[in-house]
Structure formats: C-alpha cells, structure tokens
Amino acid sequence: MTALVDTSPLARWQGLAREHGVAWTELVLVAVNLYGIRTPLGARIRLLVRVTGERESRVVVVPSGRPDSPFELVEDRLCADGRTLARVERRAADDAVPGYLRCWDGRAWRAATLNPNARSRCTGCAFCPTTLEDAVDPRLRLEDELAALLAGLAAQLPPGGTLRDLAEVTISTGCFHTEQAALAHLRTVRRVLTEHGLTPRIGLLTSVLRSREAFAEIAREIGPFLLYLTAECASRRDVLLKASKASLTAAEMPGLLARARAAGLQTSFTYVVGLDPYPLMRDFLRTLLPHCTVFPSVQVYQSHTPLMDLLRAEGAGEPAYYLDIRREVERVAAPRGLVPERWRCYRPLWYSTYAGRPLTGPCR
C-alpha cells in the first residue's frame, strides 16, 4: 500500500525550513509577506502578531484580500491549513500616514519615520502599494508640517517619554525629483529639529542624491546622516521605476555609495527581493554590500493585485527563492559586521536568527 504524502503548504515549508537551517517561525513570516492573506481587509493591513513559539510581538504589514493565499485571519488568529500560526494582538489598515514612532526598546521609542513631502504626490513605482493606499498628508508649509508631525509624535509617547529619546529620524517620502530639492528639504528638516532641541541622525530614502558636492554639503550642514539609496532592483528599471529612480543605473550605484561613505556619511540601501532573476540579484547585492555601514533593507516583494503578480521574477513565487538569497547575503554581509536591526524593515528576510546566531534588540 502506497503511503500518503502530505503536500500541504505547511508540510512543504517545514521541509524547506529544515533544508535551509532556518527557524520554522521565520519561514512562516517570510511566507505571509510573500503570499499575503485571504481575508479582505483592504489592499494592505498592519498586524501586531505573536507567532506561536515566540516571546515577542512584532509588526507585519502584508497584502490582504489575496484569494489564493494559504493564510487567513480567523478572529484573532493567523491560520493556514486550519492551524493557528500566530495570535493577532492588533490590526489596522495600512494608510500612508505622515509619521510614526519606531524602535521600541522597552523603555522608549528610539526612532521615527516622517513622510513630510506628501506621499500622495508620488507617481510611484510599478511594485509600490502607495497608490493603493489612502494618503493622509496635509497641505502645509514644510516648517509648519514638520512642527505638526513632531507634536503628533510627542502625543504618542509613553508617560515620561520625550522626543529627545529619538536617535534617528528617517524621511521616507520618495517624492524628490532633483538633488537640489532633496538638499533644500534636508536643510529645513535639520533646522526644525534643531529648533525643537533635537539632534537625531537624519536618514533619507532617495536615489537623487548622487554628487560629491551634495554629500559634502550634507556632511557639513546636515549630518549626522544616513543615506538609504533606493536601489530596489537591477533589471527592468525603465519599466518598474519612476523616471527619477530609473535614471540611475545599477552599475553606477556602488560608486555612489562609495562617494557618500568617503564624505563621512553612513550608507545603506533598499532592495526588493523578487523582481530580479536570481543570478542577477545575487551578483548585484554583492556589489553594493561592501559599501554599506548599516545593514540594508532587503525586503520581500509583496504583490497586492493579480497584475502585480506578473512582475515577479522566475522562481520568486516560492519561499525557497527568498531563503536562498538570505543565505547569500549573510555570506557577504556578516563578515563585514553588518547585522539586521529587526525594527527597520516590516517585510524582511530575517526575524530571529542571522548567520546562525540569534537576533536581538527591538523588533517594532
């Protein structure tokens, strides 16, 4: 008599986790980013979940309303194949809000993300869900808007908390089209922060800052500063990216990061795993990692619609593609002392372990 073989997603994933030497919980979290959830709760949902077997709760932001996903929400449980994989402690639609606190270390919020340049004005890239979201960005002068954002963040602090606890403020708008516009924006942000008695490192996600002159000005007038180069992908850049990003080629990026680092700036990049053919992705990341001082935001491509499914590279519809590149990144990054900070990315490849060692520190 032929034995029945369990071909359920959970059985396949358990075998894949063993094969790659990763924790089962990590594979589950990579998979929910990849597949989203069936439950129709808008285009994108923000969940605070506690995965079975973990002591800490973490934030995940995933596509919803995906009918082919193996995941669904049943009351306060995240389930697949009828099995509870995580408890959902909080849920909300993921709107494009002006700003939010990050990096909770158990005593204080140590970082914040600001979107003061109005994300609703961004033309967006083909893989980005921004155009699917309801934007909440007031039309104020930048100085007034920044002051209002800081006041809003201060109102969310725990008793005894202060914005002076913030070690980093990241600007994540992606709406600058010229280097000069980005520089002017950064000067204003630093001035307003200083006026409020705040001295955090400023981070900016951008691809328009490119020249030695710009990096020298930032080091002189705006630092401390972290450049997050929005690399995103190496192939089909003219198809997948808006013009201001696509004008920067993959071959130019290592030199750009090297110039920023030579000017004394901290450097990193964002990359969307799932858009490039695997060999190209592997080789591209190998060229960028040596120029980073902060571990990059290497994130799972999230498809929100059937049309966005078509953007995936070959093999990128399966978890193995993501676990393979996770291992390759570790081989290059770990010897350089680059380690993921768990709070930085909501759709990462790393959650509890990295290069065979436990990951610690804030995770939301």
Backbone hydrogen bonds, N-H to C=O, Kabsch-Sander energy under -0.5 kcal/mol:
donor,donor_aa,acceptor,acceptor_aa,energy
6,D,4,L,-0.5
7,T,5,V,-0.7
12,R,8,S,-2.2
13,W,9,P,-2.7
14,Q,10,L,-2.2
15,G,11,A,-1.8
16,L,12,R,-2.2
17,A,13,W,-2.8
18,R,14,Q,-1.9
19,E,15,G,-2.3
20,H,16,L,-2.0
21,G,17,A,-0.9
21,G,18,R,-0.5
22,V,17,A,-2.0
27,L,23,A,-1.7
28,V,24,W,-2.1
29,L,25,T,-1.9
30,V,26,E,-2.3
31,A,27,L,-2.7
32,V,28,V,-2.3
33,N,29,L,-1.4
34,L,30,V,-1.9
35,Y,31,A,-3.0
36,G,32,V,-1.8
37,I,63,P,-1.8
38,R,71,F,-3.0
41,L,39,T,-1.2
41,L,42,G,-0.7
45,I,62,V,-2.8
46,R,92,A,-3.5
47,L,45,I,-0.5
47,L,60,V,-3.3
48,L,90,R,-2.7
49,V,47,L,-0.7
49,V,58,R,-2.9
50,R,87,R,-2.4
51,V,49,V,-0.5
52,T,85,L,-2.5
54,E,51,V,-2.7
58,R,49,V,-2.8
59,V,363,C,-0.7
60,V,47,L,-2.7
61,V,346,Y,-0.8
62,V,45,I,-2.3
62,V,60,V,-0.5
64,S,43,A,-1.3
65,G,39,T,-1.6
66,R,37,I,-2.8
69,S,66,R,-2.0
72,E,79,C,-2.1
74,V,72,E,-0.6
74,V,77,R,-2.8
75,E,73,L,-0.6
77,R,74,V,-1.5
78,L,86,A,-2.8
79,C,72,E,-3.0
79,C,77,R,-0.6
80,A,83,R,-1.9
81,D,70,P,-0.6
83,R,80,A,-2.2
85,L,78,L,-3.2
86,A,78,L,-1.3
87,R,50,R,-2.3
88,V,76,D,-3.0
89,E,48,L,-3.1
89,E,87,R,-0.7
90,R,48,L,-1.2
92,A,46,R,-1.8
94,D,44,R,-1.9
95,D,93,A,-1.3
96,A,134,D,-1.3
97,V,95,D,-1.7
100,Y,113,T,-2.1
102,R,111,A,-3.5
105,D,103,C,-0.6
105,D,108,A,-2.1
110,R,102,R,-0.6
110,R,103,C,-2.1
110,R,108,A,-0.5
111,A,102,R,-1.8
112,A,168,E,-1.6
113,T,100,Y,-2.8
114,L,170,T,-3.2
115,N,98,P,-3.6
118,A,115,N,-0.9
121,R,118,A,-1.8
122,C,119,R,-1.7
126,A,240,L,-2.4
127,F,240,L,-0.5
128,C,125,C,-1.6
131,T,128,C,-0.5
132,L,129,P,-2.1
133,E,129,P,-0.6
133,E,130,T,-1.5
135,A,133,E,-0.7
136,V,96,A,-2.6
140,L,138,P,-1.1
145,E,141,R,-3.0
146,L,142,L,-2.9
147,A,143,E,-2.1
148,A,144,D,-2.4
149,L,145,E,-2.6
150,L,146,L,-2.6
151,A,147,A,-2.2
152,G,148,A,-2.3
153,L,149,L,-2.4
154,A,150,L,-2.6
155,A,151,A,-1.7
156,Q,152,G,-0.6
156,Q,153,L,-1.2
157,L,154,A,-1.1
161,G,158,P,-2.6
165,D,162,T,-2.0
166,L,163,L,-1.7
167,A,110,R,-3.1
168,E,110,R,-1.2
169,V,201,R,-2.8
170,T,112,A,-2.9
171,I,203,G,-3.3
172,S,114,L,-2.5
172,S,170,T,-0.6
174,G,205,L,-0.5
182,A,178,T,-1.7
183,L,179,E,-2.4
184,A,180,Q,-2.5
185,H,181,A,-2.0
186,L,182,A,-2.4
187,R,183,L,-2.4
188,T,184,A,-1.8
189,V,185,H,-2.4
190,R,186,L,-2.6
191,R,187,R,-2.1
192,V,188,T,-2.6
193,L,189,V,-2.5
194,T,190,R,-2.5
195,E,191,R,-2.4
196,H,192,V,-1.3
197,G,194,T,-1.9
198,L,193,L,-2.9
201,R,167,A,-2.5
202,I,224,P,-2.3
203,G,169,V,-2.7
203,G,201,R,-0.5
204,L,226,L,-2.0
205,L,171,I,-2.1
206,T,204,L,-0.7
206,T,228,Y,-2.2
210,R,208,V,-0.7
215,F,211,S,-2.1
216,A,212,R,-2.5
217,E,213,E,-2.2
218,I,214,A,-2.3
219,A,215,F,-2.4
220,R,216,A,-1.9
221,E,217,E,-2.9
222,I,218,I,-2.2
223,G,218,I,-2.4
226,L,202,I,-2.7
227,L,266,Q,-2.8
228,Y,204,L,-2.7
228,Y,226,L,-0.7
229,L,227,L,-0.8
229,L,268,S,-2.3
230,T,206,T,-1.7
231,A,229,L,-2.0
231,A,270,T,-0.8
232,E,270,T,-2.7
233,C,231,A,-2.7
239,V,236,R,-1.0
240,L,236,R,-3.0
241,L,237,R,-1.9
245,K,242,K,-1.3
246,A,242,K,-2.6
247,S,243,A,-1.7
248,L,245,K,-1.8
249,T,247,S,-0.6
252,E,249,T,-0.7
253,M,249,T,-0.7
253,M,250,A,-0.8
256,L,252,E,-1.8
257,L,253,M,-2.5
258,A,254,P,-2.1
259,R,255,G,-2.2
260,A,256,L,-2.2
261,R,257,L,-2.4
262,A,258,A,-2.4
263,A,259,R,-1.3
264,G,261,R,-1.6
265,L,260,A,-2.1
266,Q,225,F,-2.3
268,S,227,L,-2.1
270,T,229,L,-2.6
271,Y,297,S,-2.5
272,V,232,E,-2.3
273,V,271,Y,-0.7
273,V,299,Q,-3.3
275,L,272,V,-1.0
281,M,277,P,-2.6
282,R,278,Y,-2.8
283,D,279,P,-2.2
284,F,280,L,-2.6
285,L,281,M,-2.6
286,R,282,R,-1.6
287,T,283,D,-1.0
287,T,284,F,-0.7
288,L,284,F,-1.1
289,L,285,L,-2.4
291,H,288,L,-2.0
292,C,289,L,-1.8
293,T,267,T,-2.2
294,V,267,T,-2.1
297,S,269,F,-2.4
298,V,296,P,-1.4
299,Q,271,Y,-2.7
299,Q,297,S,-0.8
300,V,347,R,-2.8
301,Y,273,V,-2.4
303,S,34,L,-0.5
303,S,301,Y,-0.6
304,H,302,Q,-0.5
309,D,305,T,-1.4
310,L,306,P,-0.8
310,L,307,L,-0.8
311,L,308,M,-1.3
312,R,309,D,-1.5
313,A,274,G,-2.9
316,A,313,A,-2.1
318,E,315,G,-1.3
321,Y,318,E,-1.1
322,Y,318,E,-0.6
322,Y,319,P,-0.7
323,L,319,P,-2.1
324,D,320,A,-2.5
325,I,321,Y,-1.5
326,R,322,Y,-1.8
327,R,323,L,-1.8
328,E,324,D,-1.8
329,V,325,I,-2.6
330,E,326,R,-2.0
331,R,327,R,-1.8
332,V,328,E,-1.3
333,A,329,V,-3.3
334,A,330,E,-1.9
336,R,333,A,-1.2
337,G,334,A,-2.0
338,L,333,A,-1.8
339,V,337,G,-0.5
342,R,340,P,-0.6
343,W,362,P,-0.6
344,R,341,E,-1.8
349,L,298,V,-0.5
354,Y,357,R,-2.8
357,R,354,Y,-1.9
359,L,352,S,-3.0
